[in-house]
Amino acid sequence: MKIPIPLSKPCGTRLTVLASIVLLGCSAWSLHAQAQRQTSLPPRQQTLADLPDPTKPEVQPPLNVDRDPIPSPDREVPPQPPPVNAANQASPQFQKGQNGLYTLHTEVDEVLLNCTVIDEKGRTVSGLTKDDFRVWEDGVPQPINSVVHEDLPVSMGILVDDSGSMRDKRGAVNIAAVNLLRESNPKDEAFVVNFSDRAYLDQGFTSNLVSLDRGLSRFDTKGTTALYDAVAASADELSKHAKMRKEVLLIITDGADNASRISLQEAIRRVQNLGGPVVYCVGLLFDSERSEMDRARNALEQLSEDTGGIAYFPRSLAEVNDIAAQVAHDIRNQYTVDYHSTRPIRLGGYRSVHVEAYSRRGKLSVRTRKGYFAKPEQSQQGIQQAERQ
């Protein structure tokens, strides 16, 4: 069967058949590409490519329609880095590599750490210089290139428990989350994930407080708590779409995980493998049973400590708002420590990291991630070539 093609002059049969074959081939290729895109996700499920672009006017879907969940990964997926936007990079200029590490130059093994420095009274410390810091990687002292202390904007994921036990807490939690955003850098961008047995992306990356508040309000408290799955999916979201160099996950939950497909250690590894966003946790465990309280507290503390964040455990809902303000203050008062790894990145593997800081009064406390996974340069080049094809 031939497809008619309008021509300005009559042509021979051979040309018509050839044009028909070309069009049929293009149509088949288009259908094949569409089928491949649809095989990875079930119908109605929102793909990450379909998420709203924060640089364009946003269209919020009606609140009375069913929401689409974001995928909860149960296997390691190579991270896809966001495009580098030079306008959002502060001095010194950093660039995010395929392994999730931020580098100053592609040919040297630079590692960046976001560090919070506090004194003996728990107050953040400012005014330190490069000479006040020491860094060890796998127990080996590392040469520090620079230390920067400034209020850099962040890309943040806000994850709020939407299980049945949160029904009477969501009002206070949502208010606290919005107040945290108001206290944050105006250039910050954030997304909202409400999770129970599945994680739902109810607002993609934006700096619009009205849209973020609307996303927080799209909750339907029911079901169980798949916290680790939500953390892994949100870390993937940061890796693929964050525009800022600094990345943060804020988790608010009232119980232990009881529904995830992956373990706590797998969730932590996913976060570390994607460049190590700092994780802050708020555990509303004041009305939980003792056994669940201990299990949830241990998990939230480990998740925060291994990524350079901190876990808070308010004694009542009345304290949540003050905690949100503390988190905003902590994020805006961090040091960025840039050091050159003496062990080449091409050797790969996990590297433990330890940072110390000193003032005239003595040693200070430093919170930062405990380590990172280095990936060989060859693997990075392979990913880059695959993206260009």
C-alpha positions in Angstrom: 0.0 0.0 0.0 1.4 3.4 -1.0 1.1 6.6 1.0 0.1 9.5 -1.2 2.6 12.3 -1.2 1.6 15.7 -2.7 4.1 16.7 -5.4 4.3 19.8 -7.5 5.1 17.7 -10.6 4.3 14.1 -11.6 7.0 11.6 -10.7 7.6 8.0 -11.5 6.4 5.0 -9.5 9.9 4.3 -8.2 10.1 7.6 -6.5 6.7 7.2 -4.9 7.5 3.8 -3.6 10.8 5.0 -2.2 9.1 7.9 -0.4 6.5 5.5 1.0 9.2 3.2 2.4 11.0 6.2 4.0 7.8 7.4 5.7 6.9 3.9 6.9 10.4 3.5 8.3 10.2 6.8 10.2 6.8 5.9 11.5 8.0 2.5 12.7 11.0 4.0 14.4 8.8 6.5 16.2 6.5 3.8 17.4 9.4 1.7 18.5 10.9 4.6 20.5 7.5 5.4 22.1 7.1 1.7 23.1 10.6 1.6 24.7 9.8 4.8 26.7 6.6 3.2 28.0 8.1 -0.2 29.0 10.0 1.1 32.0 7.0 2.6 33.8 3.4 1.4 34.1 0.5 3.4 32.6 -0.3 6.7 34.2 3.0 6.8 36.1 4.8 10.1 35.8 8.2 9.9 34.3 11.0 12.2 35.6 11.3 13.8 32.2 7.7 14.9 32.5 8.3 16.8 35.7 7.6 20.6 35.6 10.4 22.9 34.5 10.9 25.5 37.3 12.0 28.0 34.8 8.6 28.0 33.1 5.2 29.0 34.4 3.8 26.2 36.5 0.5 24.5 36.0 -0.7 22.7 39.1 -3.0 19.7 38.5 -6.4 19.7 40.2 -6.3 18.4 43.8 -9.3 16.1 43.2 -7.6 13.8 40.8 -5.5 10.7 41.5 -1.7 11.4 41.9 1.1 9.7 40.1 3.8 8.0 42.2 7.5 8.5 41.6 9.5 5.2 41.1 11.0 3.7 44.2 14.2 2.0 42.9 15.3 -1.4 44.2 18.5 -1.6 42.3 21.5 0.6 41.6 20.9 3.0 38.7 23.7 5.1 37.3 23.0 8.8 38.2 22.3 11.2 35.4 23.8 14.6 36.3 21.8 17.8 35.8 23.1 20.4 33.3 25.5 22.8 34.8 24.2 26.3 35.1 27.0 28.7 35.5 24.7 31.4 36.8 24.0 29.3 39.9 27.6 28.5 40.7 29.3 30.5 43.4 33.0 31.3 43.6 35.0 29.2 43.4 33.4 27.6 40.4 32.4 24.0 40.9 31.2 21.4 38.4 29.3 18.2 39.2 30.8 15.1 37.7 29.1 11.8 36.7 30.0 10.1 40.0 28.1 12.8 41.9 31.3 14.5 43.1 31.8 18.2 42.5 35.1 19.1 40.9 37.0 22.3 40.1 38.8 20.6 37.1 38.0 17.4 35.2 41.6 16.3 35.3 42.2 16.4 39.0 40.7 14.4 41.9 38.9 17.1 43.8 36.3 16.3 46.6 33.9 18.8 48.1 32.4 18.4 51.6 29.6 20.5 53.1 30.6 20.9 56.7 28.7 22.4 59.7 31.0 23.5 62.5 29.7 23.9 66.1 31.2 24.9 69.4 30.8 23.2 72.8 27.5 24.9 73.3 26.0 23.7 70.0 26.3 27.0 68.2 27.5 27.3 64.6 30.9 28.8 64.2 31.9 31.3 61.5 35.1 33.1 60.6 37.3 30.0 60.1 39.8 29.7 57.3 41.6 26.9 55.4 44.3 26.8 58.0 41.7 25.9 60.7 40.7 22.6 59.0 42.2 19.2 58.7 40.9 16.4 56.4 41.7 12.7 56.4 40.6 10.2 53.7 40.9 6.5 54.8 43.2 7.8 57.6 45.5 9.6 55.3 45.9 13.4 55.6 44.7 15.3 52.5 45.8 18.6 51.1 43.1 21.2 51.3 42.7 23.5 48.3 40.1 26.0 49.7 37.5 26.6 52.4 34.5 28.7 51.6 31.9 29.9 54.1 28.9 31.6 52.5 25.1 31.2 52.1 24.9 29.2 49.0 21.5 28.2 47.6 20.5 24.6 47.8 18.3 22.1 46.0 16.1 20.5 48.6 13.7 17.5 48.7 11.0 17.7 51.4 9.8 14.2 52.3 6.7 14.0 54.6 5.2 10.8 56.0 1.7 10.3 54.7 0.9 7.1 56.6 -2.3 6.8 58.6 -0.6 7.6 62.0 0.2 11.1 60.6 -3.4 12.2 60.2 -3.5 14.5 63.3 0.1 15.8 62.7 0.1 17.0 59.1 -1.4 20.4 59.8 1.5 21.4 62.2 4.1 19.7 60.0 3.0 21.5 56.9 3.1 24.9 58.6 6.6 24.2 59.9 7.8 23.1 56.5 6.6 26.3 54.9 8.2 28.4 57.6 11.5 26.5 57.0 11.2 27.5 53.3 10.6 31.1 54.2 13.7 31.1 56.5 15.8 29.6 53.7 17.8 31.3 50.9 15.4 32.9 48.5 17.3 31.2 45.6 16.7 27.7 47.0 14.7 25.3 44.9 12.7 22.4 46.4 10.3 19.6 45.6 7.7 17.8 47.8 7.3 14.1 48.2 4.4 12.7 50.3 5.1 9.0 51.0 3.2 6.1 52.7 3.6 2.7 51.1 4.5 4.6 47.9 6.2 7.9 47.3 4.3 10.7 45.4 6.0 13.7 43.8 3.3 16.2 44.6 5.4 19.2 43.6 8.4 19.3 41.3 11.4 21.6 41.7 10.4 25.2 42.2 11.1 28.3 44.3 7.5 29.3 44.5 6.3 29.0 48.1 2.6 28.9 47.1 3.2 25.9 44.8 5.3 24.1 47.5 2.6 24.8 50.1 0.0 23.3 47.7 2.2 20.3 47.2 2.4 19.8 51.0 -1.3 20.0 51.2 -1.9 17.2 48.8 -1.8 14.5 51.5 -4.1 11.5 52.1 -2.9 9.9 55.3 -3.3 6.2 55.1 -1.3 3.0 54.6 2.2 2.0 55.8 5.6 3.7 55.8 8.1 3.0 53.0 10.7 5.5 54.2 13.8 4.0 52.7 12.2 3.6 49.2 11.2 7.3 49.4 14.7 8.4 50.3 16.3 6.4 47.4 13.7 7.8 44.9 14.2 11.4 46.2 18.0 11.1 46.0 17.6 10.0 42.4 15.4 13.0 41.8 18.1 15.3 43.2 20.8 13.7 41.1 18.8 14.1 37.8 17.2 17.5 38.2 18.9 19.6 40.9 20.4 22.9 39.6 22.3 23.9 42.8 25.6 22.3 43.9 24.5 21.9 47.5 21.8 19.2 47.9 19.6 18.5 51.0 16.9 16.0 51.9 14.5 16.8 54.8 12.5 13.9 56.2 9.6 14.2 58.6 8.1 10.9 59.9 6.5 9.6 63.0 7.5 5.9 62.9 9.8 3.2 61.7 9.9 1.9 58.1 7.7 -1.1 57.6 7.1 -1.3 53.9 10.2 -0.6 51.8 11.7 -2.9 49.2 15.2 -1.8 50.1 17.1 -1.8 53.4 18.4 1.2 55.4 21.9 0.4 54.3 20.9 0.3 50.7 19.2 3.7 51.1 22.3 5.2 52.6 24.5 3.7 49.9 22.2 5.2 47.3 22.5 8.6 48.8 26.3 8.3 49.1 26.6 6.9 45.6 24.7 9.9 44.1 27.1 12.5 45.5 25.9 12.6 49.2 23.0 15.1 49.7 22.9 16.0 53.4 19.9 14.4 55.1 18.1 16.0 58.0 15.4 14.0 59.9 12.6 15.0 62.2 11.2 12.1 64.1 7.8 12.7 65.7 8.1 9.7 68.0 6.7 11.1 71.2 3.5 9.0 70.9 5.1 5.8 69.5 5.5 2.5 71.3 8.8 1.9 72.9 10.1 -0.8 70.5 9.1 1.2 67.4 10.5 4.4 68.9 13.9 2.8 69.4 14.0 1.3 65.9 12.9 4.5 64.2 15.3 6.6 66.2 18.3 4.4 65.4 17.5 4.4 61.7 17.0 8.2 61.5 20.1 8.9 63.4 22.2 6.6 61.2 20.7 8.1 58.0 21.5 11.6 59.2 25.0 11.0 60.7 26.3 9.0 57.7 25.4 11.9 55.3 26.5 14.9 57.4 23.0 15.9 58.7 21.4 15.7 62.1 18.2 14.0 63.4 15.8 15.9 65.7 13.3 14.3 68.0 10.7 16.9 69.3 8.8 16.1 72.5 5.6 17.5 71.0 4.2 19.1 67.8 4.8 22.5 69.4 8.5 22.1 69.0 8.5 21.3 65.3 8.4 24.9 64.1 11.5 25.8 66.1 13.3 22.7 64.7 12.4 23.8 61.2 14.1 27.2 61.8 17.2 25.4 63.2 17.5 23.3 60.0 17.2 26.4 57.8 19.9 28.1 59.9 22.2 25.1 59.8 21.9 24.8 56.0 22.7 28.5 55.5 25.8 28.4 57.7 28.0 25.6 56.3 31.5 25.6 55.1 32.5 24.1 51.7 35.8 22.3 52.1 37.6 21.4 48.8 40.5 19.0 49.0 42.6 17.0 46.6 42.3 13.2 47.1 45.8 11.6 47.2 44.2 8.4 46.0 43.1 8.7 42.3 39.4 8.6 41.6 40.1 6.1 38.8 40.9 3.4 41.5 37.2 3.6 42.6 35.8 2.2 45.8 34.4 3.6 49.0 36.5 6.2 50.9 35.9 7.2 54.5 36.3 10.9 55.3 37.1 12.6 58.6 37.2 16.4 59.1 38.4 18.4 62.1 38.3 22.1 62.8 40.1 24.2 65.4 39.8 27.7 66.9 41.8 29.6 69.5 39.7 27.9 72.2 40.6 24.4 70.9 39.0 21.7 68.8 35.5 22.1 67.4 32.8 19.6 66.3 32.3 19.1 62.6 29.4 17.5 60.9 29.9 16.2 57.3 29.3 13.0 55.4 31.3 10.0 56.6 32.5 9.0 53.1 31.8 8.7 49.4 32.0 6.2 46.5 34.5 7.1 43.9 33.9 5.9 40.4 36.6 5.4 37.7 37.0 8.1 35.1 36.5 5.5 32.4 33.0 4.8 33.6 32.2 8.5 33.6 33.3 8.8 30.0 31.2 5.8 29.0 28.1 7.4 30.5 28.8 10.7 28.8 29.2 9.1 25.4 26.0 7.1 25.9 24.1 10.4 26.6 25.4 11.9 23.4 24.3 9.0 21.2 
